[in-house]
Amino acid sequence: MKRISLVIISAAVMMGAQAQYKKASFFQRGHKTYGLTTGMKFFTDGVKAAPNFNFTYGNDKGNNRIFHWWDLDYTLASKYSYTSSASPSGTATVSGKAGGFLAIAYNWGIYLMDNKNEENKVLPFLKLGVNTVIVGRKYLGETVTPANLSPNKFTSYSGGIGFDAGAGLLYKIDDKVGIFGNLGYRSVFTGDNGNNTYTVMTSHPYINAGIRLVMNAED
């Protein structure tokens, strides 16, 4: 229930922040966009890939190649494994599972083709984004092999701030409905000490695709 409440609050924050920009000239005569996407995050350094789900909300002017959107992004749990020097001596293998996490992201995009031309149904774009974790991963169990050793590293489940760059594609089925997808690489900064810490929240490539709906600003 607590996690569901956080999702609802986060969605409200996204829409509230969008409303604050409504009077700015950059966002006038725009189109509100809503969407649902799903994809995969390919974590590195021994953390298994995990699927994710996004609710997106943004603004696309229609007469300007620059557009933007928010993501409310939930990523499912994933397993991990790493080795560490151990006490009293030797090397230990640590295997475990980290819970899912919720993040919020803000993205900027620029179409590479003329989006004012109605004949252009396929619109490739480039994107930049920034995100932060609002509900972090949780410990879901861990084993050490051999069991009589004590690893000198400890596992960190902390969140962090991420910055990403990528590319995507919008396929316009009609004026209101489109297929929307993007891929890229996200660099994550957690502040963990790499010498004695194994960080589950790693930098990673990602891919997402789904549906995007458009509503006129005056509707």
C-alpha positions in Angstrom: 0.0 0.0 0.0 2.9 2.4 0.8 4.5 1.8 -2.6 1.2 2.3 -4.4 0.7 5.6 -2.5 4.2 6.7 -3.6 3.4 6.0 -7.2 0.2 8.0 -7.0 2.0 10.9 -5.3 4.8 10.8 -7.8 2.4 10.9 -10.8 0.7 13.9 -9.2 4.0 15.7 -8.8 4.8 15.1 -12.4 1.6 16.6 -13.6 1.8 19.5 -11.1 5.3 20.3 -12.4 4.1 20.2 -15.9 1.2 22.6 -15.1 3.7 25.1 -13.7 5.3 25.5 -17.1 2.0 25.9 -18.9 2.2 29.7 -19.1 5.8 29.7 -20.5 6.0 30.5 -24.2 7.9 27.3 -25.0 5.0 25.2 -23.9 2.2 27.2 -25.4 0.0 25.8 -28.2 1.4 22.4 -27.3 0.0 18.9 -27.1 -0.1 16.9 -23.9 1.2 13.4 -24.3 0.5 10.3 -22.2 2.0 6.9 -22.6 2.7 3.5 -21.2 6.0 1.7 -22.2 7.8 -1.4 -21.1 11.3 -2.5 -21.7 14.5 -3.9 -20.2 17.5 -2.5 -18.3 20.7 -4.4 -18.9 22.6 -3.9 -15.7 26.4 -4.4 -15.6 29.0 -5.8 -13.1 27.2 -9.0 -12.3 23.7 -7.6 -11.9 21.1 -9.4 -14.0 18.9 -7.6 -16.5 15.4 -6.6 -15.3 12.2 -5.5 -17.0 10.8 -2.1 -16.3 7.4 -0.3 -16.8 6.9 3.4 -17.4 4.1 5.9 -17.2 5.0 8.9 -19.4 3.6 12.4 -19.4 4.9 15.3 -21.5 4.4 18.0 -24.1 5.0 18.0 -27.8 4.2 21.3 -29.5 3.8 19.7 -32.9 5.3 22.8 -34.7 8.7 22.5 -33.0 11.2 19.7 -33.2 12.1 20.0 -29.5 9.8 18.1 -27.1 10.0 16.8 -23.5 8.4 14.2 -21.2 8.5 12.8 -17.7 8.9 9.1 -16.9 7.6 7.4 -13.7 9.7 4.2 -14.0 9.4 1.0 -12.0 12.0 -1.7 -12.4 11.5 -5.2 -11.2 13.8 -7.2 -8.8 17.1 -8.6 -10.2 19.7 -11.1 -9.0 23.4 -10.3 -8.7 26.7 -12.1 -8.1 30.2 -10.9 -7.3 33.5 -12.1 -5.8 35.4 -10.6 -2.9 38.5 -11.2 -0.9 37.4 -12.7 2.4 38.4 -13.3 6.0 40.2 -15.2 7.4 41.7 -15.8 3.9 40.7 -16.7 0.3 38.0 -15.5 -2.1 34.2 -15.7 -1.6 31.4 -15.6 -4.1 28.4 -13.5 -3.0 25.0 -14.1 -4.7 21.7 -12.4 -3.9 18.6 -10.7 -5.0 17.7 -7.0 -4.8 14.2 -5.7 -4.9 12.6 -3.4 -7.5 12.9 0.3 -7.4 10.9 3.4 -8.5 12.5 6.3 -10.3 11.4 9.6 -11.8 13.0 11.0 -15.0 12.9 14.1 -17.1 13.7 13.9 -20.8 14.4 16.2 -23.7 14.1 15.1 -27.3 14.7 16.6 -30.7 13.2 15.2 -33.9 15.6 14.5 -36.7 12.9 15.0 -39.4 10.3 17.6 -40.0 7.4 16.8 -37.6 5.2 19.5 -39.1 5.0 17.4 -42.3 2.0 15.2 -42.0 3.5 12.7 -44.5 6.3 11.9 -42.1 4.8 9.1 -40.1 8.1 7.9 -38.8 10.0 10.4 -36.7 13.5 9.5 -35.3 14.8 11.6 -32.5 17.7 12.0 -30.1 17.3 12.4 -26.4 18.9 13.5 -23.1 17.6 12.7 -19.7 18.2 13.0 -15.9 16.6 10.8 -13.3 16.6 10.0 -9.6 15.5 7.0 -7.5 12.6 7.8 -5.2 12.0 4.3 -3.8 15.2 2.3 -3.6 16.1 -1.4 -3.9 15.7 -3.6 -0.8 17.6 -6.6 0.4 15.9 -9.9 -0.6 18.5 -12.4 0.6 22.1 -13.2 0.0 24.4 -16.2 0.2 28.2 -16.5 0.6 30.2 -19.4 -0.9 32.1 -20.9 0.9 29.8 -20.2 3.9 32.7 -20.1 6.4 34.2 -17.0 4.8 33.3 -13.4 5.5 33.6 -11.1 2.4 35.5 -7.9 2.8 33.1 -6.1 0.5 29.5 -5.3 1.5 26.5 -4.9 -0.8 25.0 -1.5 -1.3 21.4 -1.0 -2.4 21.5 2.8 -2.4 19.8 4.8 -5.2 21.4 7.6 -7.1 21.2 10.2 -9.8 21.4 9.1 -13.4 22.1 10.9 -16.7 21.5 9.3 -20.0 21.7 9.8 -23.7 20.1 7.9 -26.5 17.9 7.8 -29.6 14.3 6.8 -30.3 11.5 6.6 -32.8 7.9 7.7 -32.9 5.6 6.0 -35.4 2.4 8.0 -35.8 -0.6 5.7 -36.4 -2.8 8.8 -36.5 -2.9 12.3 -35.0 -3.8 10.9 -31.5 -2.0 7.5 -31.3 1.6 6.6 -31.8 4.2 3.8 -31.1 7.0 5.3 -29.1 10.3 3.7 -28.3 13.8 4.7 -27.2 17.2 3.2 -26.2 20.3 4.5 -24.7 22.9 4.3 -21.9 22.3 5.6 -18.4 25.3 6.6 -16.1 24.4 6.2 -12.5 26.2 8.0 -9.6 25.6 6.7 -6.1 28.5 8.0 -4.1 29.5 4.5 -2.9 33.1 3.7 -2.1 34.2 1.3 -4.8 37.1 -0.2 -2.8 34.9 -2.0 -0.3 31.4 -1.7 -1.8 29.6 -3.7 -4.4 26.8 -1.4 -5.8 23.7 -3.1 -7.1 22.5 0.2 -8.8 24.9 0.1 -11.7 25.1 2.1 -14.9 23.3 0.3 -17.8 22.0 0.3 -21.4 18.2 0.3 -21.7 15.4 -0.1 -24.2 11.7 0.8 -24.0 8.7 0.8 -26.3 5.0 1.3 -26.0 2.1 3.5 -26.9 1.8 7.3 -26.8 -1.4 9.2 -26.8 -1.7 12.9 -27.8 -4.3 15.4 -26.5 -4.6 19.0 -27.7 -3.7 21.5 -25.1 -7.0 23.3 -25.5 -9.0 20.0 -25.0 
